């Protein structure tokens, strides 16, 4: 088993340790996002169980969050060239397209991104989906090409922490998206991978 701080998997020997860094070390409810100063540093204002706070995010971290959102939502976005804040949302100019994210969507996404890091979700890949376990809450969710089985996706129709954990985990292992992973790991290819996993397990056990 490959143990990771933040994400854990029981499958592939080529997997690497990967950790989602929380934006804030507490669960948050975001009130606003703005850019501050000549350097236009992103700042989030939020509430926690200890009161109202604000935190500056690095530009690189904020860009990675925006790109993660776009890739889960629309799948085809690559590097972001620039972004600018408007009255109702954020305009994004990427290498292969433009997009606009309303503030309520990005607030919800960042809250769940932070939660995915705090709850140290475990990701296990199968032939048809990703199974995400939450040891803290004792829950299991399944992520596939359509979405996720959790309440956030089913009832609130928003990107959930399980999709975020799956997407970042796959990217850390060289996959562009869940769709790409599933396309490459079905049928005969999956059977071959299962055999390889079994051989690796035997070797690991000294058999």
Steps between C-alpha positions, in 0.01 A plus 500: 500500500621850419421732789459868426426800718182637347433225246562131522467218250518123515565433134792589276867459577588801286289735710679779683436664835271799459360749744229759449601811693208670679442867429416548869552246784128519596173440320394825332196676358622755245339844492708666228812487282694803385845602382710732714780745423707569191592133481131402492541231763183286542339531842210295637273625779321222687333384819622216721388355832740750661370808322547707185844497337688567178794329330723587208552225240805471280425573137628153405269329749200705388573425133523129578162516675340679203648249257383207712145643496503549122644157425242322715216711362596523133796259465682667210678794667878513521729775631334822618659812350312764701192572709319812613233568759165639387191606697337156485789262440844429355593517132761242404717491188662159445725376220212319334193698596329757719264450792304691763443369853237666717608570856254261666649210301861581581414560868339155522792342314768651726308395812489141376862511383598601853278226647655235273843589643387513864316169488793309344286315250612163367470432126478151352480459123296226335423410139187715488537769766684644795399397852566772757499413869476741790641333812408799717129491414479131411354564154569367151421670167542386142619740229453420132470684167150621587578638844498374858260306719521748789235755604699800374488366146157332506299771676707820482643436151839638596855371470565293812806422708506144364531623141775740606695228682464263204605760243808617692601144578477394136699803390772423753531159335517632144134480394332807355150411620280218622364459146854450367580250774185296442556495125847354549406250772204299374458152359822315426719782627331484839542123517870542423528762772328272752750225420788744540357616833471138618861430406615812681298400810665154499843657470420744781395208722813302408307225319 
